[in-house]
Amino acid sequence: MAGTGPLARRRCAGARGRRVREKYGLAMAGRGATLGRMDLSGIVFPMRRADGGYLGMTTLQEQAWCRDYGARRHTGAGALVELGCFFGSLTIPFAEGLRAAALAGRLRPEQAVVDAYDVFWWHHSMEEAVAGSPLAGRLREGEWFVEICRANTAHVLPYARIHWEDLTTYQWPGGVIELLLLDCLKYDAVTNPVVRGFFPATRPGLSRIAHQDYFHFYEWWSHVITFEQRDLLEIEEEVPHSGMLVLRVTGDLGPYCSAYDPQRAFARTPPALIEDAYAWNYRVIQPANHDALTAARMWAYIQTGDLDTARRLYADTRARYGASPHYAMLTGYCASQGIAFPG
Ligand SMILES: C[S@@+](CC[C@H](N)C(=O)[O-])C[C@H]1O[C@@H](n2cnc3c(N)ncnc32)[C@H](O)[C@@H]1O
């Protein structure tokens, strides 16, 4: 079913870039005025999928990683922050792990909390994640779904705090972040303030950054940004059967974030930077994920207006990765945008 594999994931709010960003901006401007009361009776919370995982866009392995992180690794010296929580398919396992750590006396109650953020504004691309569930077909474009996330995570209170915020404008109130899990870097208007506002709250030697969709063709700017931060980060883990990359923070990200130039990470990225970023990524990332990286590299060229290079890259790598689901996703998505790759 949808959401059981990283490749089945849909780009929430990312698919149409600027247009979606504008929609989010408009939607948030009317926040509160249009909040409809959904009838949630008859829905069993927490919602689960056929594979036993929590309903959402994450894999069982990612959910397990979050549970284990909460139970064994989180020290409580900083906050556990999740950006882009949707219905809480990672929030719940985080909270389950934290609860186990608190009950075992490893964490104090105030240390055993995940702070999960989302704008909770329904976009049609999210429909695939609820296919076959009681929510299928029930949410309309622009409808708020914060109540669904709250109901879905109610059983893990007080270990989870749900924050209804628009990350294009929200400012981190301060305080050290020990784990920053990112599943919202789908367009520039969110990515830029998150890099500037949240990344500097990490601390060398303590913090981790988890990019939930690192191995996905769409998020090429995460590859560029991580390359630019390479001397301040260390790769810890590529979570199997998922798109998740976990990095340890080894240096002070503050100066990089103050100097961060969004133009370099988005539409005006120089081709040399794209190439350097991918050369580095191929060196440090396991070969099993190189198909996803190469699909993202093509998408980077397409988005920066160099379709010829993207097509050349496709022709050069098709023999190796042609059967890759990441290639299928890229070419399928491009076809839906009227961009053809010669066969
Ligand atoms: C890929 S989905 C996250 C899936 C989620 N991690 C899960 O467990 O299923 C991306 C999320 O980013 C959120 N998002 C998009 N734009 C946002 C914004 N401006 N502020 C806060 N959240 C946003 C969407 O509402 C969506 O829930």
The ligand as an SDF file (V2000), in Angstrom:
LIG
                    3D

 27 29  0  0  0  0  0  0  0  0999 V2000
    6.6330   13.9740    3.3630 C   0  0  0  0  0  0  0  0  0  0  0  0
    5.4230   14.6800    4.3890 S   0  0  0  0  0  0  0  0  0  0  0  0
    5.9000   14.0970    5.9840 C   0  0  0  0  0  0  0  0  0  0  0  0
    5.5680   12.6620    6.2530 C   0  0  0  0  0  0  0  0  0  0  0  0
    5.7200   12.2860    7.7090 C   0  0  0  0  0  0  0  0  0  0  0  0
    7.0770   12.3520    8.1880 N   0  0  0  0  0  0  0  0  0  0  0  0
    5.1400   10.9340    8.0770 C   0  0  0  0  0  0  0  0  0  0  0  0
    5.4840   10.4600    9.1410 O   0  0  0  0  0  0  0  0  0  0  0  0
    4.3410   10.3800    7.3270 O   0  0  0  0  0  0  0  0  0  0  0  0
    5.9140   16.3680    4.4810 C   0  0  0  0  0  0  0  0  0  0  0  0
    5.2020   17.1600    5.5400 C   0  0  0  0  0  0  0  0  0  0  0  0
    5.7070   18.5010    5.4830 O   0  0  0  0  0  0  0  0  0  0  0  0
    4.6460   19.3330    5.8650 C   0  0  0  0  0  0  0  0  0  0  0  0
    4.8930   20.7020    5.4220 N   0  0  0  0  0  0  0  0  0  0  0  0
    4.9370   21.1930    4.1690 C   0  0  0  0  0  0  0  0  0  0  0  0
    5.0870   22.5250    4.1860 N   0  0  0  0  0  0  0  0  0  0  0  0
    5.1510   22.8940    5.4930 C   0  0  0  0  0  0  0  0  0  0  0  0
    5.2770   24.1320    6.1530 C   0  0  0  0  0  0  0  0  0  0  0  0
    5.3470   25.2640    5.4690 N   0  0  0  0  0  0  0  0  0  0  0  0
    5.3110   24.1450    7.4960 N   0  0  0  0  0  0  0  0  0  0  0  0
    5.2030   22.9880    8.2070 C   0  0  0  0  0  0  0  0  0  0  0  0
    5.0660   21.7820    7.6350 N   0  0  0  0  0  0  0  0  0  0  0  0
    5.0360   21.7330    6.2840 C   0  0  0  0  0  0  0  0  0  0  0  0
    3.4300   18.7210    5.1690 C   0  0  0  0  0  0  0  0  0  0  0  0
    2.2210   19.1330    5.7720 O   0  0  0  0  0  0  0  0  0  0  0  0
    3.7020   17.2410    5.3180 C   0  0  0  0  0  0  0  0  0  0  0  0
    3.0350   16.6890    6.4210 O   0  0  0  0  0  0  0  0  0  0  0  0
  1  2  1  0
  2  3  1  0
  2 10  1  0
  3  4  1  0
  4  5  1  0
  5  6  1  0
  5  7  1  0
  7  8  2  0
  7  9  1  0
 10 11  1  0
 11 12  1  0
 11 26  1  0
 12 13  1  0
 13 14  1  0
 13 24  1  0
 14 15  1  0
 14 23  1  0
 15 16  2  0
 16 17  1  0
 17 18  1  0
 17 23  2  0
 18 19  1  0
 18 20  2  0
 20 21  1  0
 21 22  2  0
 22 23  1  0
 24 25  1  0
 24 26  1  0
 26 27  1  0
M  CHG  2   2   1   9  -1
M  END
$$$$
